[in-house]
Amino acid sequence: MAVSLADYAGREQAYVKHVFFQEYLEVLAHKTASAYPHIVIVDGFAGPWQSANERFEDTSFGVGLAALRAAKESWKKQGRAVRMSAYLVERNKTAYAQLATVPPKYPDIEIKTYQADFLSVLPQILADLPKDTFVLFLIDPKGWRIQLNALKDMLARPNSEIIFNFMFDFINRAASIDDAKIIAGLDELIPHGSWRATLKAAQQAAGGTLTSEARKNILVGAFNESLGQLGGYSYVAETTVLRPLKDRPLYCLCYASRHRTGIKVFRDCQVKALHEQAAARAGARLKHTEATSGQNELFESLHDMGPDKLDAALKREKSAARDALLALAPEAPGTIKYEDLWPQVLSRHIIRLTELNALAGELRRSGELLFPDWEAGKRVPSDVTSVQRAPKSGLL
Protein backbone atom coordinates (compact mmCIF):
# COMPACT_ATOMS: atom_id res chain seq x y z
CA MET A 1 0.00 0.00 0.00
CA ALA A 2 1.37 3.39 -1.02
CA VAL A 3 2.00 5.98 1.66
CA SER A 4 -0.71 8.64 1.69
CA LEU A 5 -0.17 12.34 2.31
CA ALA A 6 -3.48 12.34 4.19
CA ASP A 7 -1.77 10.42 7.01
CA TYR A 8 0.90 13.11 7.44
CA ALA A 9 -0.95 16.31 8.33
CA GLY A 10 1.56 18.62 10.00
CA ARG A 11 4.48 16.26 9.33
CA GLU A 12 4.94 16.53 5.61
CA GLN A 13 8.68 16.04 6.04
CA ALA A 14 8.02 12.47 7.26
CA TYR A 15 5.85 11.89 4.18
CA VAL A 16 8.73 12.86 1.90
CA LYS A 17 11.09 10.56 3.78
CA HIS A 18 8.65 7.66 3.52
CA VAL A 19 7.99 8.25 -0.18
CA PHE A 20 11.72 7.83 -0.72
CA PHE A 21 11.86 4.78 1.56
CA GLN A 22 8.92 3.19 -0.23
CA GLU A 23 10.32 3.74 -3.71
CA TYR A 24 13.79 2.58 -2.77
CA LEU A 25 12.87 -0.37 -0.56
CA GLU A 26 10.45 -1.83 -3.09
CA VAL A 27 13.12 -1.86 -5.80
CA LEU A 28 15.84 -3.01 -3.40
CA ALA A 29 13.82 -5.90 -1.97
CA HIS A 30 12.79 -7.14 -5.40
CA LYS A 31 16.22 -6.85 -7.04
CA THR A 32 18.26 -8.33 -4.21
CA ALA A 33 15.82 -11.22 -3.83
CA SER A 34 16.90 -12.41 -7.29
CA ALA A 35 20.36 -13.14 -5.91
CA TYR A 36 19.92 -13.67 -2.15
CA PRO A 37 17.68 -16.22 -0.41
CA HIS A 38 17.05 -13.99 2.58
CA ILE A 39 16.44 -10.22 2.77
CA VAL A 40 16.49 -8.37 6.10
CA ILE A 41 15.68 -4.82 7.11
CA VAL A 42 17.19 -3.67 10.41
CA ASP A 43 15.56 -0.54 11.85
CA GLY A 44 17.69 0.59 14.77
CA PHE A 45 15.33 3.30 16.05
CA ALA A 46 11.92 2.00 15.04
CA GLY A 47 9.48 3.92 17.22
CA PRO A 48 6.62 4.14 16.26
CA TRP A 49 6.06 7.87 16.59
CA GLN A 50 2.85 9.68 15.61
CA SER A 51 1.43 6.86 13.52
CA ALA A 52 -2.00 7.60 12.05
CA ASN A 53 -3.19 4.03 11.43
CA GLU A 54 -3.22 0.77 13.30
CA ARG A 55 -0.96 -1.06 10.84
CA PHE A 56 1.74 1.59 11.24
CA GLU A 57 1.89 2.05 7.47
CA ASP A 58 3.05 5.65 7.96
CA THR A 59 6.20 4.64 9.85
CA SER A 60 9.62 3.74 8.48
CA PHE A 61 9.37 0.12 9.56
CA GLY A 62 5.79 -0.06 8.23
CA VAL A 63 7.00 1.10 4.82
CA GLY A 64 9.79 -1.47 5.01
CA LEU A 65 7.46 -4.32 5.90
CA ALA A 66 5.15 -3.45 3.02
CA ALA A 67 8.12 -3.50 0.63
CA LEU A 68 9.27 -6.89 1.89
CA ARG A 69 5.76 -8.29 1.56
CA ALA A 70 5.37 -7.01 -2.01
CA ALA A 71 8.72 -8.48 -3.09
CA LYS A 72 8.01 -11.80 -1.41
CA GLU A 73 4.66 -12.10 -3.16
CA SER A 74 6.10 -11.10 -6.51
CA TRP A 75 8.82 -13.73 -6.38
CA LYS A 76 6.38 -16.34 -5.07
CA LYS A 77 4.33 -15.92 -8.25
CA GLN A 78 7.50 -16.69 -10.21
CA GLY A 79 8.12 -19.85 -8.20
CA ARG A 80 10.90 -18.48 -6.00
CA ALA A 81 10.61 -18.58 -2.22
CA VAL A 82 12.56 -15.83 -0.48
CA ARG A 83 12.74 -15.31 3.27
CA MET A 84 11.91 -11.78 4.36
CA SER A 85 12.74 -10.57 7.85
CA ALA A 86 12.77 -7.38 9.88
CA TYR A 87 14.70 -6.68 13.06
CA LEU A 88 13.08 -3.74 14.84
CA VAL A 89 14.76 -2.04 17.79
CA GLU A 90 13.28 0.56 20.15
CA ARG A 91 14.43 1.41 23.66
CA ASN A 92 11.52 3.67 24.69
CA LYS A 93 9.13 1.60 26.77
CA THR A 94 5.94 3.32 25.59
CA ALA A 95 6.87 3.18 21.91
CA TYR A 96 8.05 -0.42 22.23
CA ALA A 97 4.67 -1.44 23.66
CA GLN A 98 3.19 -0.46 20.29
CA LEU A 99 6.04 -1.99 18.33
CA ALA A 100 5.50 -5.34 20.05
CA THR A 101 2.02 -5.53 18.52
CA VAL A 102 3.42 -5.51 14.97
CA PRO A 103 4.53 -9.15 14.32
CA PRO A 104 1.01 -10.68 14.28
CA LYS A 105 -0.04 -8.10 11.68
CA TYR A 106 2.57 -9.44 9.24
CA PRO A 107 2.52 -13.25 9.56
CA ASP A 108 4.33 -13.66 6.21
CA ILE A 109 7.37 -11.71 7.45
CA GLU A 110 9.72 -12.93 10.18
CA ILE A 111 9.81 -10.04 12.64
CA LYS A 112 12.03 -9.75 15.70
CA THR A 113 11.53 -6.85 18.08
CA TYR A 114 13.95 -5.64 20.74
CA GLN A 115 13.36 -3.29 23.62
CA ALA A 116 16.94 -2.14 23.90
CA ASP A 117 19.49 0.50 23.07
CA PHE A 118 20.54 -0.14 19.47
CA LEU A 119 24.27 -0.04 20.14
CA SER A 120 23.93 -2.56 22.95
CA VAL A 121 21.95 -5.08 20.89
CA LEU A 122 23.75 -4.53 17.57
CA PRO A 123 26.52 -7.16 18.17
CA GLN A 124 23.87 -9.82 18.73
CA ILE A 125 21.93 -8.77 15.63
CA LEU A 126 25.09 -8.93 13.51
CA ALA A 127 25.91 -12.37 14.91
CA ASP A 128 22.40 -13.64 14.12
CA LEU A 129 22.45 -12.52 10.48
CA PRO A 130 23.37 -15.40 8.13
CA LYS A 131 26.25 -14.63 5.77
CA ASP A 132 24.09 -15.15 2.67
CA THR A 133 21.60 -12.51 3.84
CA PHE A 134 21.31 -9.11 2.19
CA VAL A 135 20.63 -6.41 4.78
CA LEU A 136 19.44 -2.83 4.64
CA PHE A 137 20.19 -0.90 7.82
CA LEU A 138 17.91 2.04 8.60
CA ILE A 139 19.48 4.36 11.14
CA ASP A 140 17.05 7.13 12.06
CA PRO A 141 17.87 8.26 15.59
CA LYS A 142 15.49 10.58 17.40
CA GLY A 143 18.44 12.87 18.10
CA TRP A 144 21.85 13.31 16.55
CA ARG A 145 24.24 11.94 19.16
CA ILE A 146 25.59 8.58 18.07
CA GLN A 147 29.14 7.26 17.88
CA LEU A 148 29.75 6.38 14.25
CA ASN A 149 32.84 4.35 15.11
CA ALA A 150 30.63 2.17 17.32
CA LEU A 151 28.75 1.20 14.14
CA LYS A 152 31.91 0.16 12.29
CA ASP A 153 31.17 -3.58 12.30
CA MET A 154 27.69 -2.88 10.95
CA LEU A 155 28.92 -0.47 8.30
CA ALA A 156 31.63 -2.89 7.16
CA ARG A 157 29.29 -5.88 6.87
CA PRO A 158 29.34 -7.34 3.33
CA ASN A 159 26.09 -7.66 1.37
CA SER A 160 24.48 -4.64 2.96
CA GLU A 161 23.51 -1.02 2.41
CA ILE A 162 22.60 1.77 4.79
CA ILE A 163 20.28 4.75 4.94
CA PHE A 164 21.20 7.12 7.77
CA ASN A 165 19.06 10.10 8.75
CA PHE A 166 21.55 12.92 9.34
CA MET A 167 19.67 15.48 11.46
CA PHE A 168 21.18 18.49 9.73
CA ASP A 169 19.12 21.25 11.34
CA PHE A 170 20.18 20.23 14.85
CA ILE A 171 23.74 19.34 13.86
CA ASN A 172 24.20 22.63 12.02
CA ARG A 173 23.25 24.60 15.12
CA ALA A 174 25.38 22.39 17.35
CA ALA A 175 28.40 22.99 15.10
CA SER A 176 28.41 26.64 16.16
CA ILE A 177 28.23 25.96 19.91
CA ASP A 178 31.44 26.14 21.91
CA ASP A 179 30.69 23.48 24.49
CA ALA A 180 33.01 20.58 25.31
CA LYS A 181 30.25 17.93 25.38
CA ILE A 182 28.72 19.08 22.10
CA ILE A 183 32.14 19.30 20.45
CA ALA A 184 32.93 15.76 21.59
CA GLY A 185 29.52 14.52 20.39
CA LEU A 186 30.00 15.98 16.93
CA ASP A 187 33.49 14.52 16.67
CA GLU A 188 32.02 11.10 17.49
CA LEU A 189 29.30 11.51 14.87
CA ILE A 190 31.64 12.82 12.13
CA PRO A 191 35.06 11.29 12.86
CA HIS A 192 36.53 11.95 9.40
CA GLY A 193 36.53 14.74 6.84
CA SER A 194 38.23 17.60 8.75
CA TRP A 195 34.95 19.46 8.71
CA ARG A 196 35.87 21.96 11.44
CA ALA A 197 38.87 23.28 9.54
CA THR A 198 36.92 23.29 6.27
CA LEU A 199 34.00 25.13 7.85
CA LYS A 200 36.30 27.72 9.44
CA ALA A 201 38.16 28.36 6.18
CA ALA A 202 34.90 28.68 4.24
CA GLN A 203 33.48 31.12 6.77
CA GLN A 204 36.59 33.28 6.59
CA ALA A 205 36.51 33.26 2.80
CA ALA A 206 32.84 34.29 2.87
CA GLY A 207 33.42 37.14 5.29
CA GLY A 208 32.18 35.32 8.37
CA THR A 209 28.76 34.04 7.23
CA LEU A 210 27.89 30.94 5.21
CA THR A 211 24.56 29.99 3.71
CA SER A 212 22.73 26.99 5.12
CA GLU A 213 23.38 25.17 1.84
CA ALA A 214 27.13 25.82 2.05
CA ARG A 215 27.26 24.58 5.65
CA LYS A 216 25.23 21.53 4.67
CA ASN A 217 27.67 20.66 1.88
CA ILE A 218 30.56 20.75 4.33
CA LEU A 219 28.91 18.91 7.24
CA VAL A 220 27.09 16.28 5.19
CA GLY A 221 30.10 15.88 2.93
CA ALA A 222 32.30 15.06 5.93
CA PHE A 223 29.70 12.69 7.35
CA ASN A 224 29.39 10.88 4.02
CA GLU A 225 33.18 10.65 3.86
CA SER A 226 33.10 9.05 7.31
CA LEU A 227 30.49 6.53 6.16
CA GLY A 228 32.53 5.71 3.10
CA GLN A 229 35.75 5.18 5.03
CA LEU A 230 34.27 3.12 7.84
CA GLY A 231 32.12 0.94 5.59
CA GLY A 232 34.24 0.70 2.48
CA TYR A 233 31.39 2.05 0.38
CA SER A 234 32.05 2.99 -3.22
CA TYR A 235 29.03 5.29 -3.45
CA VAL A 236 27.67 7.64 -0.82
CA ALA A 237 25.02 10.25 -1.59
CA GLU A 238 22.26 12.16 0.15
CA THR A 239 18.82 13.58 -0.45
CA THR A 240 17.70 16.60 1.53
CA VAL A 241 14.31 16.93 3.20
CA LEU A 242 13.23 20.55 3.67
CA ARG A 243 11.05 22.12 6.31
CA PRO A 244 7.43 22.18 5.08
CA LEU A 245 7.05 25.97 5.27
CA LYS A 246 10.62 27.21 4.91
CA ASP A 247 13.34 26.75 2.31
CA ARG A 248 15.67 25.30 4.93
CA PRO A 249 17.10 21.77 5.18
CA LEU A 250 15.65 19.80 8.08
CA TYR A 251 17.52 16.53 7.64
CA CYS A 252 19.46 14.59 5.03
CA LEU A 253 18.98 10.94 4.15
CA CYS A 254 22.50 9.65 3.58
CA TYR A 255 22.77 6.51 1.50
CA ALA A 256 25.76 4.19 1.10
CA SER A 257 26.27 1.28 -1.27
CA ARG A 258 29.09 -0.75 -2.79
CA HIS A 259 27.28 -1.39 -6.07
CA ARG A 260 26.66 0.93 -9.01
CA THR A 261 23.11 -0.40 -9.37
CA GLY A 262 22.45 0.98 -5.91
CA ILE A 263 23.37 4.56 -6.80
CA LYS A 264 21.26 4.28 -9.98
CA VAL A 265 18.20 3.20 -8.01
CA PHE A 266 18.89 5.84 -5.36
CA ARG A 267 18.84 8.67 -7.92
CA ASP A 268 15.66 7.35 -9.57
CA CYS A 269 13.88 7.25 -6.22
CA GLN A 270 15.35 10.55 -5.07
CA VAL A 271 14.01 12.46 -8.08
CA LYS A 272 10.53 11.08 -7.51
CA ALA A 273 10.71 11.94 -3.80
CA LEU A 274 11.84 15.49 -4.63
CA HIS A 275 8.81 15.99 -6.85
CA GLU A 276 6.56 14.67 -4.08
CA GLN A 277 8.28 17.03 -1.67
CA ALA A 278 7.63 20.01 -3.92
CA ALA A 279 3.94 19.11 -4.15
CA ALA A 280 3.59 18.42 -0.42
CA ARG A 281 5.30 21.68 0.56
CA ALA A 282 3.14 23.65 -1.88
CA GLY A 283 0.05 22.14 -0.28
CA ALA A 284 1.31 22.87 3.22
CA ARG A 285 2.04 26.47 2.30
CA LEU A 286 -1.41 26.91 0.81
CA LYS A 287 -3.05 25.60 3.96
CA HIS A 288 -0.88 27.81 6.13
CA THR A 289 -1.60 30.90 4.03
CA GLU A 290 -5.31 30.16 3.92
CA ALA A 291 -5.41 29.78 7.70
CA THR A 292 -3.57 33.03 8.36
CA SER A 293 -4.79 35.30 5.52
CA GLY A 294 -7.87 36.57 3.80
CA GLN A 295 -8.74 35.35 0.33
CA ASN A 296 -7.21 38.37 -1.46
CA GLU A 297 -4.01 37.89 0.49
CA LEU A 298 -4.11 34.20 -0.41
CA PHE A 299 -3.99 34.95 -4.14
CA GLU A 300 -1.23 37.53 -3.58
CA SER A 301 0.76 34.92 -1.66
CA LEU A 302 0.30 32.40 -4.45
CA HIS A 303 1.66 34.94 -6.89
CA ASP A 304 4.62 35.71 -4.64
CA MET A 305 5.53 32.02 -4.37
CA GLY A 306 6.46 32.00 -8.05
CA PRO A 307 7.31 28.81 -9.99
CA ASP A 308 8.53 25.78 -8.14
CA LYS A 309 12.30 25.88 -7.61
CA LEU A 310 12.80 22.16 -8.13
CA ASP A 311 12.89 22.27 -11.91
CA ALA A 312 15.55 24.98 -11.85
CA ALA A 313 17.61 23.00 -9.33
CA LEU A 314 17.40 19.82 -11.40
CA LYS A 315 18.44 21.76 -14.51
CA ARG A 316 21.51 22.99 -12.65
CA GLU A 317 22.31 19.43 -11.60
CA LYS A 318 21.91 18.24 -15.18
CA SER A 319 24.31 20.91 -16.39
CA ALA A 320 26.81 19.96 -13.68
CA ALA A 321 26.46 16.28 -14.61
CA ARG A 322 27.24 17.15 -18.23
CA ASP A 323 30.39 18.94 -17.10
CA ALA A 324 31.30 15.97 -14.89
CA LEU A 325 31.01 13.55 -17.80
CA LEU A 326 33.55 15.62 -19.68
CA ALA A 327 35.84 16.14 -16.70
CA LEU A 328 35.89 12.50 -15.58
CA ALA A 329 36.36 10.96 -19.02
CA PRO A 330 40.11 10.69 -19.77
CA GLU A 331 41.43 12.64 -22.72
CA ALA A 332 42.12 10.50 -25.79
CA PRO A 333 43.97 8.25 -26.28
CA GLY A 334 43.02 7.26 -22.72
CA THR A 335 39.69 5.46 -22.26
CA ILE A 336 37.25 4.42 -19.56
CA LYS A 337 34.37 1.97 -19.74
CA TYR A 338 31.03 3.69 -19.47
CA GLU A 339 30.04 1.37 -16.60
CA ASP A 340 32.94 2.88 -14.62
CA LEU A 341 32.11 6.44 -15.60
CA TRP A 342 28.39 6.90 -15.05
CA PRO A 343 28.38 5.79 -11.37
CA GLN A 344 30.97 8.48 -10.61
CA VAL A 345 28.69 11.13 -12.07
CA LEU A 346 25.57 9.83 -10.34
CA SER A 347 27.37 9.76 -7.00
CA ARG A 348 28.08 13.48 -7.39
CA HIS A 349 24.91 14.86 -8.98
CA ILE A 350 21.15 14.47 -8.81
CA ILE A 351 20.39 12.99 -12.20
CA ARG A 352 18.80 9.76 -13.37
CA LEU A 353 20.86 7.37 -15.46
CA THR A 354 18.40 7.64 -18.36
CA GLU A 355 19.02 11.40 -18.47
CA LEU A 356 22.78 10.95 -18.20
CA ASN A 357 22.72 8.43 -21.03
CA ALA A 358 20.95 11.00 -23.20
CA LEU A 359 23.60 13.58 -22.30
CA ALA A 360 26.32 11.13 -23.32
CA GLY A 361 24.62 10.72 -26.68
CA GLU A 362 24.47 14.49 -27.13
CA LEU A 363 28.16 14.85 -26.28
CA ARG A 364 28.99 12.16 -28.84
CA ARG A 365 27.06 13.99 -31.53
CA SER A 366 28.82 17.26 -30.65
CA GLY A 367 32.19 15.52 -30.80
CA GLU A 368 33.12 16.44 -27.24
CA LEU A 369 33.11 12.80 -26.15
CA LEU A 370 34.40 9.95 -28.28
CA PHE A 371 33.13 6.37 -28.15
CA PRO A 372 35.52 4.24 -30.25
CA ASP A 373 33.41 1.08 -30.04
CA TRP A 374 29.91 2.62 -30.13
CA GLU A 375 27.44 -0.04 -31.21
CA ALA A 376 25.65 0.57 -34.50
CA GLY A 377 22.04 1.63 -34.12
CA LYS A 378 22.46 2.65 -30.47
CA ARG A 379 21.20 6.04 -29.31
CA VAL A 380 22.90 5.80 -25.90
CA PRO A 381 26.05 4.00 -24.73
CA SER A 382 26.02 0.54 -23.21
CA ASP A 383 27.97 -0.26 -20.07
CA VAL A 384 30.85 -1.85 -21.98
CA THR A 385 31.28 1.07 -24.38
CA SER A 386 34.65 2.83 -24.18
CA VAL A 387 34.61 6.58 -23.54
CA GLN A 388 37.25 9.27 -24.03
CA ARG A 389 37.26 13.04 -24.10
CA ALA A 390 38.21 14.59 -27.40
CA PRO A 391 41.73 16.05 -27.27
CA LYS A 392 42.02 19.83 -27.18
CA SER A 393 43.44 19.85 -30.68
CA GLY A 394 40.25 18.31 -32.02
CA LEU A 395 38.98 14.89 -32.97
CA LEU A 396 41.32 11.96 -33.48
N, C-alpha and C positions, 0 to 999 in steps of 0.2 A: 504494500500500500504506500502510495506516494505521500510525502509529508505535505501538510496543508497549512497555508499561511493563516487560516482561520484559527489554528491552535496556538498561534504565537503572538496574540495581541499584547503589545507593549514589550515584546522581546524579539523583535524582528531580526536582531543580530543572530540569535540562536537558530532562527529559520534559515538564514543564509548558510550558517555552518552545517546544518543538517541536510540542506539541499546538496552541498558539496559531498558530505559523507555518503549520502544515498547514491549519488551518481558514481562516486568512486568505488564504494564498497560493492555495489552490484556488479560492476565490471571486474573488479579484483577477484571477488569470490568465484565468478563464472570462469574467468581465464585461468586462475591458478588451479582450479579443480580439474582442469584437463591434464595437469601434470602431477598433482599431489593427491594422495588418497584422503587427506585430512586437512581441513582448513579451520583455523582458530582465530578468533578475535579476543584480544585481552584489553579490557577497559580498566585502567588502573584507578580511576576516580569516577565511578559510575553514577553516583547519586541514587535515585533520581531527584531532580530539582524542578519544581514548578511544572510538572507534567499535567497536561489538560485532558488525558484520557486514560482509561483503566489498563490499557495494554502498553502504556508507556511508549507509544509510537512516535512521540515528539521528544524523545530523549536520544542521546548518542547511542546507547546500547540498544535501544528499541529499533533505531534505524539499522544498526548492525545485524540484529537478529532477523529483521525482515530481509536483508540482503542475503544472508546465509540460507534462509528458507527458500528464497526464489531460486538461488543457484542450485541448491540441492534438488528441488523439484524439476528444474530444467534438465539436469544431468540424469535424473531418474528416468525421464521420458526417453532418453537416448540410451538407456540400458546401463548406465554407469552409477554405481553407488558410492557416494562420497560422504565421509563423516564431516559433520559441521559442529563446532563447539564454540562456546563463549565462556571466558573466565572473567567474572565481574567482581571488582573489588570496591568496597566502600567502608570507611572507618566510622562514619557518623552513625550513631545508633538509630536515630529516627529515620534517616534515609535508608539505612540497611533493612529496617523492618519492611519497607515497601519493596526493596530490591529482592528480598527473600521470597516474595510472592510471585516472582517472574517465572521460574522454571516450569511450573505446571501449565502456564499459558503457551509454552512452546515445546510440546512433547517430542517434536521431531528434531530438536536441537539439544545437544548435550550441554547443559549449563551448570557451571560451578560458581557459587557465590562465596565471598569471603568478607567477613566483618573484621577488617584489619587495616593497618597502615600499609600502603602499597609497597614501600621499600622493605618492610619487614617480611612480607609474604612473597616478594618477587623471587628470591632464590628457590623457594619450593615450586613456584609456578614454572620456572625455567627447567627445573629438574623433572617435572612431570610431563613436559612437552616432548613427544616423540621426535626423533631426528628427521623423520620424513614428513613432518608437519610444516605447512606454510602458515606463518603467523603475522597478523597485523596488530601492532600495539597502538592503542589510543591513549595518549597521555594528555589529559585535560584537567589539570589541577584547579581547585577552587581559588587558589592564590598563585603567587609566582615563585615562592621559595621552595626550591627542590635542588638537591645536589646532582648535577648531571653526571659527575664521575661515578656516583653510586648506581647509575643506570648502565654502566659500561658493559657489563655482561649481557644485558638485554639488547643494547644497541648493536653489539658485535655478533649477536646470534645469526647464523646463516639462515637462509630461506625465510626472511622476514622483512617487513617494512614498518615505518612508523609515521604517525601523524601526531604532532605535538602542538598543543595550543599555547603559543607564546603570548602572554598577557601584556601586550605592548603598552597600553595606556598606563598601567600601574608601574611597569618596569621603567618606562621613560621618565616618569616623575621620580622614581626611586634613584635613578642614575644621577640626579642633580642634588641629592641629599647627602650632606657630609656627616654621616653617622657610621660608626665602626661596624655595628651589626648589619646595617643595610649594605654597606660596602662589601662585607664578607659574604652576605647572601647573594649579591649579584656576581661576585667572583666565583661562587660555587655553581651558579646557574650558567654562567658564560665563561668557562675556564680557558678558552682559546680565543684568538682573534685580535688581541691587543686593542680592544674597543675603547678603553679609557684614553689612551694616547691618541687614537684616531679621532675620537669625539672632541678632545681638547684642541687638536690641530685644526679641525674643521671649524670649530667655533671661533678660533682666532682668525682664521682666514676669512670668515664671514663677518667679522667685526663684533663678535660676541654673541650673536643670536643665530640659531639654526631653525629651519622649518621643521615641522613634525615629520615630514616625509624624509628629510635629510637625516634626522636622528634615527628614524626607523631603519633606513638603509644601513646605517652603521651598526646599530644594536642587533637587528635581525640578521644582518650579514655575519656578524661575529658569532651569534648563536648557531646559525646554520653551519659555519665553519667548524664549530665545536662538535655538532652532530656528525658531520662528515668525518672528522678525525677520529672520534671515539668509536664510530660504527663502521668505518671503512666504506662509507656510501659513495658511490660514483656521482649521484645526482641528488642535490638538495635544493628545494625551492619552497616558496611560500605564497599563500594567497591572503590578502588582507580583508578583514571584516570591519566595516566602518560603523560608527555610531549611527543610529537610525535618523537622527535629526541634525547631525553636524557632519561636516566633511573632515572628520578626524578618525584616524585608525583606533579601533578598540582593541582588537587582538589579531594575531597572525597565525594561520594554520601552516606550520612548517612540516614539510613532507620530505622523507628520505627513502631512497631506493638504490639498489645496486644494478638495476636493469633498465635499459633504454625504453622498453615498453612501458615501464612504470611512469617515466616522465612524460611520455606521450599521453597516456590516459589521464595523468594529473592535469595537464594543460587543457585537454578536452573538457574535463569536468569543471575545471576552474572557470573557463570562459562561460559555461552555462550558469554557474553559480553567481558570477559577476552580473550577468544579465538579470537573474532573479533578484539580486541585491538591489540593483538600480530600480527595479519595479517595486520592490517592497519598501524601499526608502521613499520613493515618490508617493506611495500610498500613505505611509506614516506621516509625511510632511503635510499632505492634504488634510488628513484627519486633525493634525495639530493646528493647522491654520484655520480650519473650519471651526474648531472648538474655541479659538482665541480671537477670531476676527468676525466682522460682518461680511455679508456676501460680496459687497463691492471690494472690500479689502482682500477677500479671497481671490478674486480674479486678478487683482493687482499683484498679489503674491505669486500666483501661477505665472504671470508674465515675467516677474523678476527672476523666477527660478531658471528660466532660459532652457536650452536644450540639454539633454542628459550628457554628462561629461564622460560617460563610459566610452562612447564611440570615439571621441577624440583621443582618449588614453590608449585605446586599442590600436588606433592608427599610429600613434607614436611608437608603440611597442613593435608594430609591424615594420615601421621604418628602421627601427634599431635592429630588428632581426635581420633585415636585408643587409645592413651594414656589417652585422656579425658574420653572416655567410661569407661575405667578401674578405673580412679580416681573418677569419679562422681557416679559410681554404689556403693551402700553401701556393705560393707563386710557382707557375710552371718553370721548370719541368717537374717539380715536386707534385705529388698527388696524395689524396686522402679518399678513402671509401666514404660514400655518402652516409652509410650506416654509422660511421664514426664521427661524422660532421653534424648531422641534424640534432643528435641528443645534446651536443654542446650548446647549440643555439637555444633549444627549448629550455635548457636548465637556466639560461640567463634571461629569457624574455617570454612574456605572455603571448604566445601564439600557438595555434594548433598546427599539427604536422601537415594537414592538408593545405593550409595557407602557406606554410613554409615551402612545401613542394612546388606550389604554384610560383612562388617567388624565385625558386631555383630555375624553373623553366623560363621565366622572364629574363633572368640574368644570363642564361644560355643564349637566348635569342638576341640579347644586346651585345653579346660577345665578352661580357665582363667575367663570366665564369666559363670554363671549358670542361667538357665531359668527353674525354677521348673514346670511351667505349659506350656511349649513349646508344640504347637499343632502338632500332628502327620502329617507328610508329608510336613511340612513347611520348606523352606530353609532359610527364614529370619523371624524375630520376628514380631508379630502383635502389634498394639498399646497397647492392654490390657495384653500383656505378662509380667510377673514379671521378674525382673532382679536382680542379686546379684553377687558381686565379690567373687570368691572362696577365702576361708580363707587361711591365710599364711601356715597353717599346711597341706593344701591339700584339696581335694574335701570332701564334706559332705558325 
